[in-house]
């Protein structure tokens, strides 16, 4: 913020019902009702509980920056209730940059009894989620200074807490070190100094950080809850800068600037305070720019005259109660809110002489250092980039050499493979030529074989035709022969029967005159079984001949037969002996049978002898 004249910032905060109020109904009402309405924009309307909560005459106040923290009991949601954190962000946070830049700031909490002034400033607990404006300010102000701090600067702070009752001052930080009821050990008087009004004899506590400030607030809040007077908490920040002395090389010059932040709870103020406000409004609004604000009329304005003489950036938080019994206090507070909106603040920076110029030079030096550092960092970055690129080029060169070597090896392998492939092609062509020649020769041979086969097939067909013809002629001749045989069958049968009979008689006659051995031989030869065996032997011989003719295993059979013959020669005598014994037994049996048959035939012969002779 600049010092051109900043209008005061005024907020109207409406608190919620307390646990007791939310269960109390106004006369004629069935449910508890709030006595203030908010249109959701910038207008508050005060209701009249004695007129069935109708809007009060002259009870509409606008424009206002409303901090609506009330939650409707009927469930109707007119506006979202704000939390303590949201109130802080709207009231204090926008002023922090101007404080850090060196401009004084004042936060005044006004309102009627029970409107939530103490809760707005301190909250329930310094460390809890419902902490107020001052505890949250203590957490962030040092951080804000640290963000803007120069490399050659140091920030120190000190705090005073004063309670104002009538025209007297009470040191709230001294109460915690004295016995209750002992009174102030030192008389407190306002004295003017180079930095403005200061309270002589008040306890000033040095603060080195947020931790120290919060520890003081924890002790202070215990005292404030027991008092019901206007009280102020003043925090002075001193930022000290150390510069190199341009006239004395090697020596340093210390310069400083100061900023003051005041938090005030306005309670039980005398009538003179309203006159101070009225004159300040006339002056700042332009109605009476020559008016002199009578800051000496009240103890509060004597202690902090700059609040109403444009020495601070002013912020008012006017607290309102929705309870129907606080209607009058709400109206007075809202009238005060509209009045103080016309106040302005033109704070000036409190600096040592030549601090601005030295800070400007320090800023230039810092800027040059920053530029040098940035250039150095840029050079380092460029060098790193060059090194990285050089490394990358070396890697690429190594990769290129590797790829080139691999390519050369690949080319050599390709050349060798090409030569090998050409050799294989030549071999393949030669083998292909030889195979072509062989194939041609084979084709010629196959053609010759095919021709021979064709000729043989032709000759075979002719032979088959001749055979068929011969077969037909043979069948015809056989038919003729069968016919002739049929014609000559009867005489031939007769002749054959006669011949058989004659042979039988001759054999009988021969047997009668033959020796026993000859008779046995004759009987065997004439035996039906013998003839059948002979036929079977002949048939088997023919089959063997046929098998030998069609079997290609003759050499193997001959070999086996030769081996069999050798085995027979070796075991011949024993086998021949056994065979002979079996044959002798068989012959003896047959001889006995033959003798019996001979006797029978002899008998028949004797009986038929005369008939046989007659037949002959």
Secondary structure as a PSIPRED ss2 file (coil, helix, strand):
# PSIPRED VFORMAT (PSIPRED V4.0)

   1 X C   1.000  0.000  0.000
   2 X C   1.000  0.000  0.000
   3 X C   1.000  0.000  0.000
   4 X C   1.000  0.000  0.000
   5 X C   1.000  0.000  0.000
   6 X E   0.000  0.000  1.000
   7 X E   0.000  0.000  1.000
   8 X C   1.000  0.000  0.000
   9 X E   0.000  0.000  1.000
  10 X E   0.000  0.000  1.000
  11 X E   0.000  0.000  1.000
  12 X E   0.000  0.000  1.000
  13 X E   0.000  0.000  1.000
  14 X E   0.000  0.000  1.000
  15 X C   1.000  0.000  0.000
  16 X C   1.000  0.000  0.000
  17 X C   1.000  0.000  0.000
  18 X C   1.000  0.000  0.000
  19 X C   1.000  0.000  0.000
  20 X C   1.000  0.000  0.000
  21 X H   0.000  1.000  0.000
  22 X H   0.000  1.000  0.000
  23 X H   0.000  1.000  0.000
  24 X C   1.000  0.000  0.000
  25 X C   1.000  0.000  0.000
  26 X C   1.000  0.000  0.000
  27 X C   1.000  0.000  0.000
  28 X C   1.000  0.000  0.000
  29 X C   1.000  0.000  0.000
  30 X C   1.000  0.000  0.000
  31 X C   1.000  0.000  0.000
  32 X C   1.000  0.000  0.000
  33 X C   1.000  0.000  0.000
  34 X C   1.000  0.000  0.000
  35 X C   1.000  0.000  0.000
  36 X E   0.000  0.000  1.000
  37 X E   0.000  0.000  1.000
  38 X E   0.000  0.000  1.000
  39 X C   1.000  0.000  0.000
  40 X C   1.000  0.000  0.000
  41 X C   1.000  0.000  0.000
  42 X C   1.000  0.000  0.000
  43 X C   1.000  0.000  0.000
  44 X E   0.000  0.000  1.000
  45 X E   0.000  0.000  1.000
  46 X E   0.000  0.000  1.000
  47 X E   0.000  0.000  1.000
  48 X E   0.000  0.000  1.000
  49 X H   0.000  1.000  0.000
  50 X H   0.000  1.000  0.000
  51 X H   0.000  1.000  0.000
  52 X C   1.000  0.000  0.000
  53 X C   1.000  0.000  0.000
  54 X E   0.000  0.000  1.000
  55 X E   0.000  0.000  1.000
  56 X E   0.000  0.000  1.000
  57 X E   0.000  0.000  1.000
  58 X E   0.000  0.000  1.000
  59 X E   0.000  0.000  1.000
  60 X E   0.000  0.000  1.000
  61 X E   0.000  0.000  1.000
  62 X C   1.000  0.000  0.000
  63 X C   1.000  0.000  0.000
  64 X C   1.000  0.000  0.000
  65 X E   0.000  0.000  1.000
  66 X E   0.000  0.000  1.000
  67 X E   0.000  0.000  1.000
  68 X E   0.000  0.000  1.000
  69 X C   1.000  0.000  0.000
  70 X C   1.000  0.000  0.000
  71 X C   1.000  0.000  0.000
  72 X C   1.000  0.000  0.000
  73 X C   1.000  0.000  0.000
  74 X C   1.000  0.000  0.000
  75 X C   1.000  0.000  0.000
  76 X C   1.000  0.000  0.000
  77 X C   1.000  0.000  0.000
  78 X C   1.000  0.000  0.000
  79 X C   1.000  0.000  0.000
  80 X C   1.000  0.000  0.000
  81 X C   1.000  0.000  0.000
  82 X C   1.000  0.000  0.000
  83 X C   1.000  0.000  0.000
  84 X H   0.000  1.000  0.000
  85 X H   0.000  1.000  0.000
  86 X H   0.000  1.000  0.000
  87 X H   0.000  1.000  0.000
  88 X H   0.000  1.000  0.000
  89 X H   0.000  1.000  0.000
  90 X H   0.000  1.000  0.000
  91 X H   0.000  1.000  0.000
  92 X C   1.000  0.000  0.000
  93 X H   0.000  1.000  0.000
  94 X H   0.000  1.000  0.000
  95 X H   0.000  1.000  0.000
  96 X H   0.000  1.000  0.000
  97 X H   0.000  1.000  0.000
  98 X H   0.000  1.000  0.000
  99 X H   0.000  1.000  0.000
 100 X H   0.000  1.000  0.000
 101 X C   1.000  0.000  0.000
 102 X C   1.000  0.000  0.000
 103 X C   1.000  0.000  0.000
 104 X C   1.000  0.000  0.000
 105 X E   0.000  0.000  1.000
 106 X E   0.000  0.000  1.000
 107 X E   0.000  0.000  1.000
 108 X E   0.000  0.000  1.000
 109 X E   0.000  0.000  1.000
 110 X E   0.000  0.000  1.000
 111 X E   0.000  0.000  1.000
 112 X C   1.000  0.000  0.000
 113 X C   1.000  0.000  0.000
 114 X C   1.000  0.000  0.000
 115 X C   1.000  0.000  0.000
 116 X C   1.000  0.000  0.000
 117 X H   0.000  1.000  0.000
 118 X H   0.000  1.000  0.000
 119 X H   0.000  1.000  0.000
 120 X H   0.000  1.000  0.000
 121 X H   0.000  1.000  0.000
 122 X C   1.000  0.000  0.000
 123 X E   0.000  0.000  1.000
 124 X C   1.000  0.000  0.000
 125 X C   1.000  0.000  0.000
 126 X C   1.000  0.000  0.000
 127 X C   1.000  0.000  0.000
 128 X C   1.000  0.000  0.000
 129 X C   1.000  0.000  0.000
 130 X C   1.000  0.000  0.000
 131 X E   0.000  0.000  1.000
 132 X C   1.000  0.000  0.000
 133 X H   0.000  1.000  0.000
 134 X H   0.000  1.000  0.000
 135 X H   0.000  1.000  0.000
 136 X H   0.000  1.000  0.000
 137 X H   0.000  1.000  0.000
 138 X H   0.000  1.000  0.000
 139 X H   0.000  1.000  0.000
 140 X H   0.000  1.000  0.000
 141 X H   0.000  1.000  0.000
 142 X H   0.000  1.000  0.000
 143 X H   0.000  1.000  0.000
 144 X H   0.000  1.000  0.000
 145 X H   0.000  1.000  0.000
 146 X H   0.000  1.000  0.000
 147 X H   0.000  1.000  0.000
 148 X H   0.000  1.000  0.000
 149 X C   1.000  0.000  0.000
 150 X C   1.000  0.000  0.000
 151 X C   1.000  0.000  0.000
 152 X C   1.000  0.000  0.000
 153 X E   0.000  0.000  1.000
 154 X E   0.000  0.000  1.000
 155 X E   0.000  0.000  1.000
 156 X E   0.000  0.000  1.000
 157 X E   0.000  0.000  1.000
 158 X E   0.000  0.000  1.000
 159 X E   0.000  0.000  1.000
 160 X E   0.000  0.000  1.000
 161 X E   0.000  0.000  1.000
 162 X E   0.000  0.000  1.000
 163 X E   0.000  0.000  1.000
 164 X E   0.000  0.000  1.000
 165 X E   0.000  0.000  1.000
 166 X C   1.000  0.000  0.000
 167 X C   1.000  0.000  0.000
 168 X E   0.000  0.000  1.000
 169 X E   0.000  0.000  1.000
 170 X E   0.000  0.000  1.000
 171 X E   0.000  0.000  1.000
 172 X H   0.000  1.000  0.000
 173 X H   0.000  1.000  0.000
 174 X H   0.000  1.000  0.000
 175 X H   0.000  1.000  0.000
 176 X C   1.000  0.000  0.000
 177 X C   1.000  0.000  0.000
 178 X C   1.000  0.000  0.000
 179 X C   1.000  0.000  0.000
 180 X C   1.000  0.000  0.000
 181 X C   1.000  0.000  0.000
 182 X C   1.000  0.000  0.000
 183 X C   1.000  0.000  0.000
 184 X C   1.000  0.000  0.000
 185 X C   1.000  0.000  0.000
 186 X C   1.000  0.000  0.000
 187 X C   1.000  0.000  0.000
 188 X C   1.000  0.000  0.000
 189 X E   0.000  0.000  1.000
 190 X E   0.000  0.000  1.000
 191 X E   0.000  0.000  1.000
 192 X E   0.000  0.000  1.000
 193 X E   0.000  0.000  1.000
 194 X C   1.000  0.000  0.000
 195 X C   1.000  0.000  0.000
 196 X E   0.000  0.000  1.000
 197 X E   0.000  0.000  1.000
 198 X E   0.000  0.000  1.000
 199 X E   0.000  0.000  1.000
 200 X E   0.000  0.000  1.000
 201 X C   1.000  0.000  0.000
 202 X C   1.000  0.000  0.000
 203 X C   1.000  0.000  0.000
 204 X C   1.000  0.000  0.000
 205 X E   0.000  0.000  1.000
 206 X E   0.000  0.000  1.000
 207 X E   0.000  0.000  1.000
 208 X C   1.000  0.000  0.000
 209 X C   1.000  0.000  0.000
 210 X H   0.000  1.000  0.000
 211 X H   0.000  1.000  0.000
 212 X H   0.000  1.000  0.000
 213 X H   0.000  1.000  0.000
 214 X H   0.000  1.000  0.000
 215 X H   0.000  1.000  0.000
 216 X H   0.000  1.000  0.000
 217 X H   0.000  1.000  0.000
 218 X H   0.000  1.000  0.000
 219 X H   0.000  1.000  0.000
 220 X H   0.000  1.000  0.000
 221 X H   0.000  1.000  0.000
 222 X H   0.000  1.000  0.000
 223 X H   0.000  1.000  0.000
 224 X H   0.000  1.000  0.000
 225 X C   1.000  0.000  0.000
 226 X C   1.000  0.000  0.000
 227 X C   1.000  0.000  0.000
 228 X C   1.000  0.000  0.000
 229 X C   1.000  0.000  0.000
 230 X E   0.000  0.000  1.000
 231 X E   0.000  0.000  1.000
 232 X E   0.000  0.000  1.000
 233 X E   0.000  0.000  1.000
 234 X E   0.000  0.000  1.000
 235 X E   0.000  0.000  1.000
 236 X E   0.000  0.000  1.000
 237 X E   0.000  0.000  1.000
 238 X E   0.000  0.000  1.000
 239 X E   0.000  0.000  1.000
 240 X E   0.000  0.000  1.000
 241 X E   0.000  0.000  1.000
 242 X E   0.000  0.000  1.000
 243 X E   0.000  0.000  1.000
 244 X E   0.000  0.000  1.000
 245 X C   1.000  0.000  0.000
 246 X C   1.000  0.000  0.000
 247 X C   1.000  0.000  0.000
 248 X C   1.000  0.000  0.000
 249 X C   1.000  0.000  0.000
 250 X C   1.000  0.000  0.000
 251 X C   1.000  0.000  0.000
 252 X E   0.000  0.000  1.000
 253 X E   0.000  0.000  1.000
 254 X E   0.000  0.000  1.000
 255 X E   0.000  0.000  1.000
 256 X E   0.000  0.000  1.000
 257 X E   0.000  0.000  1.000
 258 X E   0.000  0.000  1.000
 259 X E   0.000  0.000  1.000
 260 X E   0.000  0.000  1.000
 261 X E   0.000  0.000  1.000
 262 X E   0.000  0.000  1.000
 263 X E   0.000  0.000  1.000
 264 X E   0.000  0.000  1.000
 265 X E   0.000  0.000  1.000
 266 X C   1.000  0.000  0.000
 267 X C   1.000  0.000  0.000
 268 X C   1.000  0.000  0.000
 269 X C   1.000  0.000  0.000
 270 X C   1.000  0.000  0.000
 271 X H   0.000  1.000  0.000
 272 X H   0.000  1.000  0.000
 273 X H   0.000  1.000  0.000
 274 X H   0.000  1.000  0.000
 275 X H   0.000  1.000  0.000
 276 X H   0.000  1.000  0.000
 277 X H   0.000  1.000  0.000
 278 X H   0.000  1.000  0.000
 279 X H   0.000  1.000  0.000
 280 X H   0.000  1.000  0.000
 281 X H   0.000  1.000  0.000
 282 X H   0.000  1.000  0.000
 283 X H   0.000  1.000  0.000
 284 X H   0.000  1.000  0.000
 285 X H   0.000  1.000  0.000
 286 X C   1.000  0.000  0.000
 287 X C   1.000  0.000  0.000
 288 X C   1.000  0.000  0.000
 289 X C   1.000  0.000  0.000
 290 X C   1.000  0.000  0.000
 291 X C   1.000  0.000  0.000
 292 X C   1.000  0.000  0.000
 293 X C   1.000  0.000  0.000
 294 X C   1.000  0.000  0.000
 295 X H   0.000  1.000  0.000
 296 X H   0.000  1.000  0.000
 297 X H   0.000  1.000  0.000
 298 X C   1.000  0.000  0.000
 299 X H   0.000  1.000  0.000
 300 X H   0.000  1.000  0.000
 301 X H   0.000  1.000  0.000
 302 X H   0.000  1.000  0.000
 303 X H   0.000  1.000  0.000
 304 X C   1.000  0.000  0.000
 305 X H   0.000  1.000  0.000
 306 X H   0.000  1.000  0.000
 307 X H   0.000  1.000  0.000
 308 X H   0.000  1.000  0.000
 309 X C   1.000  0.000  0.000
 310 X C   1.000  0.000  0.000
 311 X C   1.000  0.000  0.000
 312 X C   1.000  0.000  0.000
 313 X E   0.000  0.000  1.000
 314 X E   0.000  0.000  1.000
 315 X E   0.000  0.000  1.000
 316 X E   0.000  0.000  1.000
 317 X E   0.000  0.000  1.000
 318 X E   0.000  0.000  1.000
 319 X E   0.000  0.000  1.000
 320 X E   0.000  0.000  1.000
 321 X C   1.000  0.000  0.000
 322 X C   1.000  0.000  0.000
 323 X C   1.000  0.000  0.000
 324 X H   0.000  1.000  0.000
 325 X H   0.000  1.000  0.000
 326 X H   0.000  1.000  0.000
 327 X H   0.000  1.000  0.000
 328 X H   0.000  1.000  0.000
 329 X H   0.000  1.000  0.000
 330 X H   0.000  1.000  0.000
 331 X H   0.000  1.000  0.000
 332 X H   0.000  1.000  0.000
 333 X H   0.000  1.000  0.000
 334 X H   0.000  1.000  0.000
 335 X H   0.000  1.000  0.000
 336 X H   0.000  1.000  0.000
 337 X H   0.000  1.000  0.000
 338 X H   0.000  1.000  0.000
 339 X H   0.000  1.000  0.000
 340 X H   0.000  1.000  0.000
 341 X C   1.000  0.000  0.000
 342 X C   1.000  0.000  0.000
 343 X C   1.000  0.000  0.000
 344 X E   0.000  0.000  1.000
 345 X E   0.000  0.000  1.000
 346 X C   1.000  0.000  0.000
 347 X C   1.000  0.000  0.000
 348 X C   1.000  0.000  0.000
 349 X C   1.000  0.000  0.000
 350 X E   0.000  0.000  1.000
 351 X E   0.000  0.000  1.000
 352 X C   1.000  0.000  0.000
 353 X C   1.000  0.000  0.000
 354 X C   1.000  0.000  0.000
 355 X H   0.000  1.000  0.000
 356 X H   0.000  1.000  0.000
 357 X H   0.000  1.000  0.000
 358 X H   0.000  1.000  0.000
 359 X H   0.000  1.000  0.000
 360 X H   0.000  1.000  0.000
 361 X H   0.000  1.000  0.000
 362 X H   0.000  1.000  0.000
 363 X H   0.000  1.000  0.000
 364 X H   0.000  1.000  0.000
 365 X H   0.000  1.000  0.000
 366 X H   0.000  1.000  0.000
 367 X H   0.000  1.000  0.000
 368 X H   0.000  1.000  0.000
 369 X H   0.000  1.000  0.000
 370 X H   0.000  1.000  0.000
 371 X H   0.000  1.000  0.000
 372 X H   0.000  1.000  0.000
 373 X H   0.000  1.000  0.000
 374 X H   0.000  1.000  0.000
 375 X H   0.000  1.000  0.000
 376 X H   0.000  1.000  0.000
 377 X H   0.000  1.000  0.000
 378 X H   0.000  1.000  0.000
 379 X H   0.000  1.000  0.000
 380 X H   0.000  1.000  0.000
 381 X H   0.000  1.000  0.000
 382 X H   0.000  1.000  0.000
 383 X H   0.000  1.000  0.000
 384 X H   0.000  1.000  0.000
 385 X H   0.000  1.000  0.000
 386 X H   0.000  1.000  0.000
 387 X H   0.000  1.000  0.000
 388 X H   0.000  1.000  0.000
 389 X H   0.000  1.000  0.000
 390 X H   0.000  1.000  0.000
 391 X H   0.000  1.000  0.000
 392 X H   0.000  1.000  0.000
 393 X H   0.000  1.000  0.000
 394 X H   0.000  1.000  0.000
 395 X H   0.000  1.000  0.000
 396 X H   0.000  1.000  0.000
 397 X H   0.000  1.000  0.000
 398 X H   0.000  1.000  0.000
 399 X H   0.000  1.000  0.000
 400 X H   0.000  1.000  0.000
 401 X H   0.000  1.000  0.000
 402 X H   0.000  1.000  0.000
 403 X H   0.000  1.000  0.000
 404 X H   0.000  1.000  0.000
 405 X H   0.000  1.000  0.000
 406 X H   0.000  1.000  0.000
 407 X H   0.000  1.000  0.000
 408 X H   0.000  1.000  0.000
 409 X H   0.000  1.000  0.000
 410 X H   0.000  1.000  0.000
 411 X H   0.000  1.000  0.000
 412 X H   0.000  1.000  0.000
 413 X H   0.000  1.000  0.000
 414 X H   0.000  1.000  0.000
 415 X H   0.000  1.000  0.000
 416 X H   0.000  1.000  0.000
 417 X H   0.000  1.000  0.000
 418 X H   0.000  1.000  0.000
 419 X H   0.000  1.000  0.000
 420 X H   0.000  1.000  0.000
 421 X H   0.000  1.000  0.000
 422 X H   0.000  1.000  0.000
 423 X H   0.000  1.000  0.000
 424 X H   0.000  1.000  0.000
 425 X H   0.000  1.000  0.000
 426 X H   0.000  1.000  0.000
 427 X H   0.000  1.000  0.000
 428 X H   0.000  1.000  0.000
 429 X H   0.000  1.000  0.000
 430 X H   0.000  1.000  0.000
 431 X H   0.000  1.000  0.000
 432 X H   0.000  1.000  0.000
 433 X H   0.000  1.000  0.000
 434 X H   0.000  1.000  0.000
 435 X H   0.000  1.000  0.000
 436 X H   0.000  1.000  0.000
 437 X H   0.000  1.000  0.000
 438 X H   0.000  1.000  0.000
 439 X H   0.000  1.000  0.000
 440 X H   0.000  1.000  0.000
 441 X H   0.000  1.000  0.000
 442 X H   0.000  1.000  0.000
 443 X H   0.000  1.000  0.000
 444 X H   0.000  1.000  0.000
 445 X H   0.000  1.000  0.000
 446 X H   0.000  1.000  0.000
 447 X H   0.000  1.000  0.000
 448 X H   0.000  1.000  0.000
 449 X H   0.000  1.000  0.000
 450 X H   0.000  1.000  0.000
 451 X H   0.000  1.000  0.000
 452 X H   0.000  1.000  0.000
 453 X H   0.000  1.000  0.000
 454 X H   0.000  1.000  0.000
 455 X H   0.000  1.000  0.000
 456 X H   0.000  1.000  0.000
 457 X H   0.000  1.000  0.000
 458 X H   0.000  1.000  0.000
 459 X H   0.000  1.000  0.000
 460 X H   0.000  1.000  0.000
 461 X H   0.000  1.000  0.000
 462 X H   0.000  1.000  0.000
 463 X H   0.000  1.000  0.000
 464 X H   0.000  1.000  0.000
 465 X H   0.000  1.000  0.000
 466 X H   0.000  1.000  0.000
 467 X H   0.000  1.000  0.000
 468 X H   0.000  1.000  0.000
 469 X H   0.000  1.000  0.000
 470 X H   0.000  1.000  0.000
 471 X H   0.000  1.000  0.000
 472 X H   0.000  1.000  0.000
 473 X H   0.000  1.000  0.000
 474 X H   0.000  1.000  0.000
 475 X H   0.000  1.000  0.000
 476 X H   0.000  1.000  0.000
 477 X H   0.000  1.000  0.000
 478 X H   0.000  1.000  0.000
 479 X H   0.000  1.000  0.000
 480 X H   0.000  1.000  0.000
 481 X H   0.000  1.000  0.000
 482 X H   0.000  1.000  0.000
 483 X H   0.000  1.000  0.000
 484 X H   0.000  1.000  0.000
 485 X H   0.000  1.000  0.000
 486 X H   0.000  1.000  0.000
 487 X H   0.000  1.000  0.000
 488 X H   0.000  1.000  0.000
 489 X H   0.000  1.000  0.000
 490 X H   0.000  1.000  0.000
 491 X H   0.000  1.000  0.000
 492 X H   0.000  1.000  0.000
 493 X H   0.000  1.000  0.000
 494 X H   0.000  1.000  0.000
 495 X H   0.000  1.000  0.000
 496 X H   0.000  1.000  0.000
 497 X H   0.000  1.000  0.000
 498 X H   0.000  1.000  0.000
 499 X H   0.000  1.000  0.000
 500 X H   0.000  1.000  0.000
 501 X H   0.000  1.000  0.000
 502 X H   0.000  1.000  0.000
 503 X H   0.000  1.000  0.000
 504 X H   0.000  1.000  0.000
 505 X H   0.000  1.000  0.000
 506 X H   0.000  1.000  0.000
 507 X H   0.000  1.000  0.000
 508 X H   0.000  1.000  0.000
 509 X H   0.000  1.000  0.000
 510 X H   0.000  1.000  0.000
 511 X H   0.000  1.000  0.000
 512 X H   0.000  1.000  0.000
 513 X H   0.000  1.000  0.000
 514 X C   1.000  0.000  0.000
 515 X C   1.000  0.000  0.000
 516 X H   0.000  1.000  0.000
 517 X H   0.000  1.000  0.000
 518 X H   0.000  1.000  0.000
 519 X H   0.000  1.000  0.000
 520 X H   0.000  1.000  0.000
 521 X H   0.000  1.000  0.000
 522 X H   0.000  1.000  0.000
 523 X H   0.000  1.000  0.000
 524 X H   0.000  1.000  0.000
 525 X H   0.000  1.000  0.000
 526 X H   0.000  1.000  0.000
 527 X C   1.000  0.000  0.000
 528 X H   0.000  1.000  0.000
 529 X H   0.000  1.000  0.000
 530 X H   0.000  1.000  0.000
 531 X H   0.000  1.000  0.000
 532 X H   0.000  1.000  0.000
 533 X H   0.000  1.000  0.000
 534 X H   0.000  1.000  0.000
 535 X H   0.000  1.000  0.000
 536 X H   0.000  1.000  0.000
 537 X H   0.000  1.000  0.000
 538 X H   0.000  1.000  0.000
 539 X H   0.000  1.000  0.000
 540 X H   0.000  1.000  0.000
 541 X H   0.000  1.000  0.000
 542 X H   0.000  1.000  0.000
 543 X H   0.000  1.000  0.000
 544 X H   0.000  1.000  0.000
 545 X H   0.000  1.000  0.000
 546 X H   0.000  1.000  0.000
 547 X H   0.000  1.000  0.000
 548 X H   0.000  1.000  0.000
 549 X H   0.000  1.000  0.000
 550 X H   0.000  1.000  0.000
 551 X C   1.000  0.000  0.000
 552 X C   1.000  0.000  0.000
 553 X C   1.000  0.000  0.000
 554 X H   0.000  1.000  0.000
 555 X H   0.000  1.000  0.000
 556 X H   0.000  1.000  0.000
 557 X H   0.000  1.000  0.000
 558 X H   0.000  1.000  0.000
 559 X H   0.000  1.000  0.000
 560 X H   0.000  1.000  0.000
 561 X H   0.000  1.000  0.000
 562 X H   0.000  1.000  0.000
 563 X H   0.000  1.000  0.000
 564 X H   0.000  1.000  0.000
 565 X H   0.000  1.000  0.000
 566 X H   0.000  1.000  0.000
 567 X H   0.000  1.000  0.000
 568 X H   0.000  1.000  0.000
 569 X H   0.000  1.000  0.000
 570 X H   0.000  1.000  0.000
 571 X H   0.000  1.000  0.000
 572 X H   0.000  1.000  0.000
 573 X H   0.000  1.000  0.000
 574 X H   0.000  1.000  0.000
 575 X H   0.000  1.000  0.000
 576 X H   0.000  1.000  0.000
 577 X H   0.000  1.000  0.000
 578 X H   0.000  1.000  0.000
 579 X H   0.000  1.000  0.000
 580 X H   0.000  1.000  0.000
 581 X H   0.000  1.000  0.000
 582 X H   0.000  1.000  0.000
 583 X H   0.000  1.000  0.000
 584 X H   0.000  1.000  0.000
 585 X H   0.000  1.000  0.000
 586 X H   0.000  1.000  0.000
 587 X H   0.000  1.000  0.000
 588 X H   0.000  1.000  0.000
 589 X H   0.000  1.000  0.000
 590 X H   0.000  1.000  0.000
 591 X H   0.000  1.000  0.000
 592 X H   0.000  1.000  0.000
 593 X H   0.000  1.000  0.000
 594 X H   0.000  1.000  0.000
 595 X H   0.000  1.000  0.000
 596 X H   0.000  1.000  0.000
 597 X H   0.000  1.000  0.000
 598 X H   0.000  1.000  0.000
 599 X H   0.000  1.000  0.000
 600 X H   0.000  1.000  0.000
 601 X H   0.000  1.000  0.000
 602 X H   0.000  1.000  0.000
 603 X H   0.000  1.000  0.000
 604 X H   0.000  1.000  0.000
 605 X H   0.000  1.000  0.000
 606 X H   0.000  1.000  0.000
 607 X H   0.000  1.000  0.000
 608 X H   0.000  1.000  0.000
 609 X H   0.000  1.000  0.000
 610 X H   0.000  1.000  0.000
 611 X H   0.000  1.000  0.000
 612 X H   0.000  1.000  0.000
 613 X H   0.000  1.000  0.000
 614 X H   0.000  1.000  0.000
 615 X H   0.000  1.000  0.000
 616 X C   1.000  0.000  0.000
